């Protein structure tokens, strides 16, 4: 489900008047549907499918049944309480009479009777603490099936995924879960996160990129972190379709240098690395990915299977610093060669078709093969095989957590994002709204702008509980 055009206009209008830099980036973001292979959602024109109708009917039925169960429980508790209060009132009357008559034996007997009644009231469901079953039933009806459950989530160490993580955190809190803060301590690279997720140290994150992250689920390199001969994929699951085919990854070259030297693919750069050789060693440098990121491993595989080790090298340190250096080179009219991805604010600074071209790769890893549906002005070589298949951005969660928390599991299945919304937030972040408070505000704004869709997700999650 997606937000209405009116919701979108509200979100966009919030950014009006923020300067030419932002407007330039927003205009570029509005081209993202053409950049993303398959990253679009069909509009239903107001009609709903049979499956959605059935889900909503199920929500109503289960909610009504839960309400009836709770009402029956409350009626029984009220009857018990009335009986206990009548007994207490009688004992109190006996005690008053005994005190009036100054009869020590009757005073002691009446006090003992009152104590027994008070003890019965204290121990009954509905007096102070409720039974676990009553709490669960009441929580389901009142919309907080996660009451009393602590959730430990992480987020990936790339800022383009921060808002999605924040939205999931807020929605879980609306279901009653208690969720940890998202900060530097819970911001991890995939190499660290997936073993910890499998071991139960974390319950989930919303930043899975597949197939690029398959290596972390099934690689024997992570066996040392797992019991026996098992891998993380034995303990975790990919859930939902947060952004189906929502991510593109690949290499960008500046148009000026590409046209000057006839560059249309990475093979052309391998044949003529000199323009991108900054230190005179005959090897072109690619502004690449951080250590611990899946894309870094894929780029290394691309260099190997295409026999480019002697002419191309991936520079890895801090991605933002490397990217800023490439943008500075672009502004000086110097050659640019960089890896990047969408949705992100990065793509708005090196716009394909205007500032840059996507380059194709002759041979890609087996799990990364597939063409992106990009126009020729953005990717001159057709089909556009970028070395990375269009990626699914998804939730990855611990299996035990999913089994114990059906409301959270259902929520993970349902939540989807429009890549345009994410890209718009990425630009705001890059323009300076980059504190943890800013990210929380971005998430809250998105939830408010999409309230009707969010409420439907939450209702269906509550029904699943």
C-alpha positions, 0 to 999 in steps of 0.5 A, spaced: 500 500 500 502 506 498 500 513 500 495 517 496 497 523 491 494 528 496 499 525 502 505 526 497 503 533 496 503 534 503 510 531 504 513 535 498 510 542 500 514 541 507 520 542 503 518 548 499 522 554 499 529 551 502 533 553 496 536 552 489 540 546 492 534 542 495 530 544 489 535 541 484 536 535 489 528 534 489 527 534 481 533 529 481 529 525 486 523 525 482 526 522 476 528 516 481 522 511 478 526 511 471 532 509 475 529 503 479 528 497 476 521 494 478 521 499 484 514 501 483 507 500 486 501 498 482 495 503 484 488 500 485 484 506 483 480 505 490 478 498 489 481 493 494 483 485 492 480 479 495 486 478 500 486 485 503 478 484 504 479 477 507 484 480 512 480 486 514 474 481 515 479 477 519 481 483 523 474 485 525 472 478 527 478 477 531 477 483 534 470 482 536 471 475 539 477 478 543 472 483 546 467 478 547 472 474 551 474 480 555 467 482 557 466 475 559 472 475 563 470 482 566 463 479 568 466 474 572 471 478 576 465 483 577 461 477 580 467 475 584 468 482 587 461 483 589 461 476 593 468 478 596 465 485 598 459 482 601 463 478 605 467 483 607 462 488 609 459 482 614 465 481 617 466 489 618 459 489 621 461 483 626 467 487 628 464 493 629 459 489 634 464 486 637 468 492 639 462 495 641 461 489 646 468 489 648 468 482 646 476 480 645 474 473 642 469 476 637 474 481 636 479 476 634 474 472 630 472 478 626 479 480 624 481 474 622 475 473 617 476 480 614 484 478 613 481 472 609 477 476 605 482 481 604 487 476 602 482 473 597 481 479 594 488 481 593 489 474 589 484 475 585 485 476 577 483 483 576 485 486 583 492 489 582 495 484 577 491 481 572 493 473 570 497 472 564 491 470 559 487 476 561 493 481 560 494 478 553 486 478 551 486 485 554 492 488 550 490 485 544 483 489 544 486 495 547 492 495 541 498 493 545 499 486 544 507 487 545 506 490 552 511 487 556 516 485 551 523 488 550 525 488 543 532 489 541 533 492 534 539 494 530 540 499 524 545 499 518 551 503 518 549 507 512 545 513 513 540 512 507 537 506 512 536 510 518 529 513 517 526 506 515 529 503 522 526 509 526 519 508 522 519 500 524 521 502 531 515 507 532 510 502 529 513 497 534 512 502 540 505 503 538 503 496 538 506 496 546 513 493 545 519 497 548 524 498 543 531 500 545 534 507 542 537 507 535 544 510 536 551 509 535 552 503 539 546 499 535 549 502 528 553 496 525 556 493 519 553 487 516 559 483 518 557 484 525 550 484 525 548 478 522 552 473 527 549 477 533 542 477 530 543 469 529 545 468 536 539 472 539 543 478 541 539 482 536 531 481 534 531 484 527 533 490 523 530 493 517 536 494 512 537 487 509 539 488 502 538 482 498 542 478 494 548 482 496 547 480 503 546 473 502 553 472 503 552 473 511 547 468 511 550 462 508 557 464 508 562 459 512 566 465 513 561 466 519 561 459 522 566 460 527 560 465 530 555 459 530 554 453 534 556 446 530 557 447 523 551 452 522 551 458 519 546 465 520 541 463 515 539 457 520 537 462 525 534 468 521 529 469 516 528 475 511 521 478 512 516 482 507 517 486 501 519 493 505 522 495 498 521 490 493 527 491 487 528 498 491 535 498 490 540 499 485 547 499 485 553 500 480 559 504 478 558 512 475 563 515 471 562 523 469 559 524 462 565 529 460 571 524 461 566 518 459 565 522 452 572 524 451 575 517 452 569 513 449 567 510 456 561 506 456 563 500 461 567 498 466 571 494 461 573 501 457 576 503 463 580 497 464 583 498 457 584 505 459 585 506 466 590 513 466 584 518 467 582 515 474 590 513 476 591 519 481 598 516 483 601 514 477 601 506 478 597 505 472 591 503 476 585 506 476 581 507 483 574 506 484 571 510 490 568 504 493 565 501 499 567 501 507 570 495 510 564 490 512 559 492 507 556 487 502 558 491 496 565 491 498 565 484 497 561 484 491 566 489 487 572 485 489 569 479 486 567 483 480 575 485 479 577 478 480 572 474 475 573 480 470 581 479 471 582 487 472 586 486 478 592 489 475 588 495 472 583 497 477 583 497 485 577 499 490 579 505 495 575 503 501 575 508 508 570 512 509 564 512 504 562 519 505 569 522 505 570 518 498 564 521 495 565 528 497 572 527 494 569 525 487 564 531 487 569 536 488 573 532 482 566 533 478 566 541 480 573 542 478 572 538 471 576 532 473 575 525 472 570 521 477 569 514 478 565 512 484 560 506 486 553 508 489 546 506 490 539 508 490 535 510 494 540 515 496 541 523 496 548 521 493 545 520 486 542 527 486 549 530 486 552 525 480 545 525 476 545 519 471 544 522 464 546 529 466 552 529 470 554 521 469 553 515 466 552 508 469 557 503 467 556 496 465 560 490 467 561 484 462 561 479 468 558 479 474 557 474 480 552 469 479 547 472 484 548 479 482 546 477 474 540 481 472 539 487 468 536 494 470 531 497 466 534 504 465 534 509 459 540 509 454 541 516 456 543 514 463 546 507 461 549 507 454 550 500 454 544 496 453 542 491 456 544 495 463 548 489 466 551 493 472 554 488 476 549 488 481 542 485 480 536 490 483 536 489 490 530 487 495 531 492 501 527 488 507 527 486 514 531 480 517 529 477 524 531 472 528 526 466 528 525 465 535 523 472 536 518 472 530 515 465 533 514 469 539 511 475 537 506 474 531 504 481 531 511 484 530 512 478 525 505 481 521 508 488 521 514 486 518 510 482 513 506 488 511 510 495 511 512 498 505 516 504 503 516 508 496 523 509 494 521 517 493 519 518 500 526 515 502 530 519 497 527 525 499 529 524 507 536 522 505 537 529 501 534 532 508 539 528 512 545 530 507 543 538 507 544 538 515 538 535 518 542 529 521 541 528 528 538 523 532 532 527 533 532 529 526 531 522 524 526 521 529 522 527 527 523 525 519 520 518 521 514 521 525 512 526 519 512 520 515 508 516 519 503 522 520 503 523 512 501 516 511 496 515 517 491 511 514 495 506 511 499 505 518 493 504 521 491 498 517 498 495 518 497 496 525 490 493 525 492 487 521 498 486 526 494 486 532 489 481 529 495 476 528 496 477 536 
